[in-house]
Amino acid sequence: MFHEERPVYLRLRDTIAAMILDGAVRDGDPLPSVRSLAAEHGANPLTVAKAYQTFQDEGLIIVRRGVGMFVAQGASARLRTAERRDFLENRWPVIAAQIRRLDLDLEELVEHASP
């Protein structure tokens, strides 16, 4: 599968992004510590720190020394915009090509979209 080919820190980044986009953590909320997220996902704490660093570099996470890491104000909207752009520019063309290749129609796709 596509996701398993990606480096672990990027898969962890996807997990953190999903937490933010799904509303599990909101703007201003604290994030799990590096150690707790590492333990939860069976990852090396340095790998988790690298994933968090990508968000810090983008200004989506702020660090309060001695307190922890927090979702920056406006981060969820900025992240949603960036993720939409990435999806439409990088992932959707591959998916759309597969849909055409398999001659799937919209009704069939919608029918199978619901869990």
C-alpha positions, 0 to 999 in steps of 0.5 A, spaced: 500 500 500 502 507 498 502 509 505 507 503 508 512 505 502 513 512 506 518 513 511 515 512 518 516 520 520 511 521 514 506 516 516 506 519 524 505 526 521 499 523 517 496 521 524 498 527 527 494 531 521 488 527 522 488 528 529 488 536 527 483 535 521 478 530 525 478 535 531 481 530 536 485 536 537 483 543 536 487 550 535 490 551 542 489 544 544 495 540 547 498 535 543 500 528 546 508 528 548 513 525 544 514 519 548 506 518 549 505 518 541 512 514 540 509 508 545 502 508 542 505 507 535 511 503 537 516 508 534 522 511 536 521 518 540 526 521 535 522 519 529 516 522 533 520 528 534 522 529 527 514 528 525 512 534 530 518 538 527 515 538 520 509 542 523 513 546 527 517 548 521 510 550 518 508 554 524 502 549 525 505 547 532 508 551 538 512 549 543 511 552 550 518 550 554 516 546 560 509 545 558 509 541 551 506 542 544 500 545 542 496 546 536 497 553 533 491 558 532 489 557 525 493 551 524 487 547 522 484 551 517 491 552 514 493 544 514 486 543 511 488 548 505 494 545 504 492 537 505 486 539 500 491 542 495 496 536 496 490 531 494 488 535 488 495 536 485 498 529 487 493 524 489 487 525 485 490 525 478 492 517 480 485 516 483 482 519 477 486 515 472 484 509 476 477 510 476 477 511 468 481 505 467 476 501 471 470 504 468 467 506 474 461 511 475 459 516 480 453 512 482 458 506 484 463 510 487 458 513 492 455 507 493 461 504 496 463 510 499 459 509 505 462 504 511 
